[in-house]
């Protein structure tokens, strides 16, 4: 039976906020002059991708496209090209789609309304809440993997959260959300930072955790995870790897690419064809004519 934390919410707030003030990383999307567009770009890029891989692409992206209108005026394929090796390149197309909608519907300004953010192409519940919180300092529940893990351990007393977000997690996050919008926004990023730097998935540094005296999982003796087997991410030999190799050729070509050049990147023809068909179906690659491909225009 999991132990539930009885620490009052104001104590948890003060503890995390003090820790965040002292330990927050200096990241460009957190600076006072970071635009809402810069925050949105960072949120798209940081999904399933570590900060150190995002930083150089983020900086190059904003240098080329400092506004949504600048990106919307360029071809979707250029977004895919600039995305480089961040992985999950459909995010580049979704960000381009969001930029286009912001330009045509919102006068080129990222909307500050949560519902309007949620209506943008490629913007889901998490991204809308994160942009509203971090760019506009509003009060929203922001639940990413790091936040869910901190709450699972510190509040619920289990090592890992469920693989999909549950109603109980949302209730916990809502209950813990500070009433003041500015404080709530800082709380959201503070808990996220705690999960990224201290309460990590594989090697949590409980001795350095500001919540160690209040953490239900720690107080229960750090019981091991007892849920369904957690899926590990594999890459070698997968269709994802093949798709990445095919896209790399197209990104570097800056033009049309014949089938023969794509055939060189992977020896197994059935998997290679399946990966290429998937890229076309996802809108990441365009067939020009039989046996010739390019990034979308």
GIBELLIN-V908272 format. One record per residue. PHI is phi as a letter, one per 30 degrees, with the letter a starting at -180 (none if undefined). D_LAST is the distance of its C-alpha to the last C-alpha in Angstrom with 1 decimal. Layout:
phi:PHI d_last:D_LAST
phi:PHI d_last:D_LAST
This chain:
phi:none d_last:55.7
phi:d d_last:53.3
phi:c d_last:54.7
phi:c d_last:53.2
phi:d d_last:53.3
phi:c d_last:55.7
phi:d d_last:54.7
phi:d d_last:54.2
phi:e d_last:50.8
phi:e d_last:51.9
phi:d d_last:53.0
phi:d d_last:49.8
phi:e d_last:47.9
phi:d d_last:50.1
phi:d d_last:50.0
phi:d d_last:46.2
phi:d d_last:45.6
phi:d d_last:48.2
phi:d d_last:46.7
phi:d d_last:43.2
phi:e d_last:44.5
phi:d d_last:46.1
phi:b d_last:43.4
phi:d d_last:39.9
phi:d d_last:37.5
phi:d d_last:36.2
phi:c d_last:32.5
phi:d d_last:30.2
phi:d d_last:29.0
phi:c d_last:32.7
phi:d d_last:33.8
phi:e d_last:35.1
phi:c d_last:32.5
phi:d d_last:29.4
phi:d d_last:27.3
phi:e d_last:26.4
phi:d d_last:22.8
phi:d d_last:24.0
phi:d d_last:25.9
phi:d d_last:23.1
phi:e d_last:20.8
phi:d d_last:23.9
phi:d d_last:24.5
phi:d d_last:21.1
phi:d d_last:21.6
phi:d d_last:25.2
phi:d d_last:25.0
phi:i d_last:26.6
phi:b d_last:26.1
phi:d d_last:29.0
phi:e d_last:29.2
phi:d d_last:29.7
phi:d d_last:26.4
phi:d d_last:24.6
phi:e d_last:26.2
phi:d d_last:24.6
phi:d d_last:21.0
phi:e d_last:21.9
phi:d d_last:23.4
phi:d d_last:20.5
phi:d d_last:18.1
phi:d d_last:20.3
phi:d d_last:21.0
phi:d d_last:17.4
phi:b d_last:16.7
phi:d d_last:20.3
phi:b d_last:19.5
phi:e d_last:17.3
phi:d d_last:16.3
phi:d d_last:15.2
phi:d d_last:12.8
phi:d d_last:11.6
phi:d d_last:11.0
phi:c d_last:8.5
phi:d d_last:4.9
phi:e d_last:5.9
phi:d d_last:5.7
phi:d d_last:8.1
phi:d d_last:10.2
phi:d d_last:10.5
phi:d d_last:11.5
phi:d d_last:13.9
phi:d d_last:15.3
phi:i d_last:17.0
phi:c d_last:19.9
phi:d d_last:20.7
phi:i d_last:20.4
phi:h d_last:19.2
phi:d d_last:15.5
phi:d d_last:14.8
phi:d d_last:16.4
phi:d d_last:13.4
phi:d d_last:11.3
phi:d d_last:14.5
phi:d d_last:15.1
phi:d d_last:11.8
phi:d d_last:12.9
phi:d d_last:16.3
phi:d d_last:15.4
phi:d d_last:13.8
phi:d d_last:17.0
phi:d d_last:19.3
phi:d d_last:18.0
phi:d d_last:18.4
phi:c d_last:21.5
phi:b d_last:23.3
phi:i d_last:23.0
phi:i d_last:21.0
phi:c d_last:23.8
phi:e d_last:23.8
phi:d d_last:26.4
phi:c d_last:29.8
phi:c d_last:30.7
phi:e d_last:30.5
phi:d d_last:29.7
phi:d d_last:26.9
phi:d d_last:25.4
phi:d d_last:25.9
phi:d d_last:24.0
phi:d d_last:20.8
phi:e d_last:18.0
phi:i d_last:18.7
phi:c d_last:22.0
phi:c d_last:25.1
phi:e d_last:28.7
phi:d d_last:29.0
phi:d d_last:26.1
phi:d d_last:27.3
phi:d d_last:30.9
phi:d d_last:30.0
phi:d d_last:28.1
phi:d d_last:30.8
phi:d d_last:33.5
phi:d d_last:32.2
phi:d d_last:30.5
phi:c d_last:32.9
phi:h d_last:36.0
phi:c d_last:36.4
phi:c d_last:38.5
phi:b d_last:36.5
phi:d d_last:37.0
phi:c d_last:34.4
phi:c d_last:34.7
phi:c d_last:32.8
phi:d d_last:34.2
phi:d d_last:36.3
phi:d d_last:37.8
phi:d d_last:38.6
phi:d d_last:40.4
phi:d d_last:42.4
phi:d d_last:43.6
phi:e d_last:44.3
phi:d d_last:46.6
phi:d d_last:48.1
phi:c d_last:48.6
phi:c d_last:48.7
phi:i d_last:50.2
phi:c d_last:47.9
phi:d d_last:46.1
phi:b d_last:42.7
phi:d d_last:41.1
phi:d d_last:40.2
phi:d d_last:36.9
phi:c d_last:35.5
phi:d d_last:36.5
phi:c d_last:39.6
phi:d d_last:41.3
phi:d d_last:44.0
phi:d d_last:41.7
phi:d d_last:40.3
phi:d d_last:43.9
phi:d d_last:44.8
phi:d d_last:41.9
phi:d d_last:42.7
phi:d d_last:46.4
phi:d d_last:45.8
phi:d d_last:43.4
phi:e d_last:45.3
phi:d d_last:46.1
phi:d d_last:45.1
phi:d d_last:41.3
phi:d d_last:41.2
phi:d d_last:43.2
phi:d d_last:41.2
phi:d d_last:37.9
phi:d d_last:39.7
phi:e d_last:41.3
phi:e d_last:37.9
phi:d d_last:36.5
phi:d d_last:40.0
phi:d d_last:40.3
phi:d d_last:36.8
phi:d d_last:37.8
phi:d d_last:41.1
phi:d d_last:39.3
phi:d d_last:37.0
phi:c d_last:39.8
phi:b d_last:43.1
phi:d d_last:42.9
phi:d d_last:40.5
phi:d d_last:40.0
phi:c d_last:41.8
phi:b d_last:44.2
phi:d d_last:45.1
phi:c d_last:47.2
phi:d d_last:49.7
phi:d d_last:52.2
phi:c d_last:49.8
phi:d d_last:48.6
phi:d d_last:49.9
phi:c d_last:50.2
phi:e d_last:52.4
phi:d d_last:55.5
phi:c d_last:53.9
phi:d d_last:51.5
phi:d d_last:52.6
phi:d d_last:51.3
phi:d d_last:53.2
phi:d d_last:56.3
phi:d d_last:56.2
phi:i d_last:56.3
phi:h d_last:52.5
phi:d d_last:52.8
phi:d d_last:50.3
phi:d d_last:47.4
phi:b d_last:48.6
phi:d d_last:45.6
phi:d d_last:43.5
phi:e d_last:42.2
phi:d d_last:39.3
phi:d d_last:36.3
phi:d d_last:35.3
phi:d d_last:31.8
phi:c d_last:31.4
phi:b d_last:28.7
phi:e d_last:30.2
phi:i d_last:29.7
phi:d d_last:27.5
phi:d d_last:24.3
phi:e d_last:22.9
phi:d d_last:24.0
phi:d d_last:22.4
phi:e d_last:19.0
phi:d d_last:19.3
phi:d d_last:20.3
phi:d d_last:17.5
phi:d d_last:14.9
phi:d d_last:16.9
phi:d d_last:16.6
phi:d d_last:12.8
phi:d d_last:12.8
phi:d d_last:15.5
phi:d d_last:14.2
phi:h d_last:11.6
phi:l d_last:10.6
phi:d d_last:11.5
phi:b d_last:14.3
phi:d d_last:17.1
phi:e d_last:18.8
phi:e d_last:21.9
phi:d d_last:20.4
phi:d d_last:19.3
phi:d d_last:22.8
phi:d d_last:24.4
phi:d d_last:23.5
phi:a d_last:25.6
phi:d d_last:28.7
phi:d d_last:28.9
phi:d d_last:27.0
phi:d d_last:27.2
phi:d d_last:25.9
phi:d d_last:23.1
phi:d d_last:22.0
phi:d d_last:22.4
phi:d d_last:20.3
phi:d d_last:17.4
phi:d d_last:17.7
phi:d d_last:17.7
phi:d d_last:14.5
phi:d d_last:12.9
phi:d d_last:14.9
phi:d d_last:13.9
phi:i d_last:10.2
phi:d d_last:10.0
phi:b d_last:9.4
phi:c d_last:8.3
phi:d d_last:11.2
phi:d d_last:10.8
phi:a d_last:14.6
phi:e d_last:17.6
phi:i d_last:17.7
phi:b d_last:14.5
phi:b d_last:11.5
phi:a d_last:8.5
phi:d d_last:6.6
phi:d d_last:3.8
phi:c d_last:0.0
